[in-house]
């Protein structure tokens, strides 16, 4: 049975920190009364990046979960 490796653990921590930073920026922009077209584009881009980070986090967590149960 394999536990999440140090590299995976570091990657997971990095991804989670990046995900939080993206969320904070999205919230910061969302508090503005009006957004420029560039800011609207930035929000759309940040949301896509945030979702990609979430997907990577889920893959690592799922891999760890399977490994702890002894599944291939």
RAMO-V512433 format. One line per field, one symbol per residue. psi: psi as a letter, one per 40 degrees, with the letter a starting at -180 (. if undefined). A space follows every 10 residues. Layout:
psi: ???
//
This chain:
psi: hhihiddddd dddddddddd dddddddddd eidihidddd dddddddddd dddddddddd ddddddddee i.
//
